[in-house]
Amino acid sequence: KRSHSIGKDGAKVKAEGLAKSLEAKLGIRWRWEGDRILFDAPSGAAKGATGTVSVDAANVRVEVDLPFLLRAIKGSVESKITEKLDDLLR
């Protein structure tokens, strides 16, 4: 979870950019549902991962459920997400 000061609409634009980037790099599928992006990875390096990106006027929260085989690298995944969020919300 990261706070921001770019407003909800600005944060949604940034979150969508992140989703498009992950779609290109990892083959995730994503869609908006209200103020949340729902995503899953049907194949590729992140196969089986699911999650949400929730956006509000002050925060962006990313939640990822990793499949069993990817749980061994949970720390690495978490640090990458944190890094991306920090870059995204600058």
N, C-alpha and C positions, 0 to 999 in steps of 0.2 A: 504494500500500500504506500502510495506517495501522494503528498499534498501538492497542489499547484495553485497558480494565481492567473490562469489563462481563461477562466470561465468554462462553463460546461460545453458550449459549442466548440471552443478551441480545443478542449481536451478530447472531444469526440473525433475531431479531424485528425488529431495526433494518434489516437487509438486506432483509427481506421488505417492510417498509414503504416502503423506497426503490424496490423493484421495482414495487410497486403504484402508487406515485406516477408512475413513468416509464411504466407501462402507461396510466395516465389521460392523461398529458401528450403522450406520443410514440407511443402505440399499440404498444409492444413486447409481445412474447409472452415469458413466462418460466415456468420450472419448477425445482423443487428436484431435484438429483441428488446425494444424500448431503449433504455440507456445502457444496455449490456451487449457485448459481443460474445456470442457463444461459439466455441471452436472445437474441432476435433481433428485428429490426424489419422486418416484411414490407411496410410502407407508411409514409407520412407523412414528416415532416422527417428522420427518422433511417433511412429506408429503406435496407436492405442492411447495416446495422450488426449485428454479432454480438458476443457476449462472455460473460464469466463474472464472478461475484462469489464469491470463495472466503472462507470463514469458518473461523477456528480459535479456540482459547482466548485468543490474544493479538493476532491481526491480522485485518484485512479487506483483501483484495486485489481490485482491479477491473482487468480486462483487457478492452479493447474493440478490435475490428478494424473500422476504418472503410472503407466503400467508397471507390473512387477519387474520386468527386465531393465527398465530405466531408473528404478528407485536407487540403484547403486550409485548413480551420478546425480542424485538429488541436489547436493550442495553446489555442484557446477551449474546445474540448470537454474537454481535459485539465484546464484550470483550473476549469471547472464541476464536474467529477467530484471534484476535490480539495476544492473548497468544500463540496459535498454530503457527502462523507465526514467532513470536519471537523465539520460541523453534526450529522450523524447520530451520531457517536461521543462527543459531549460528555456 
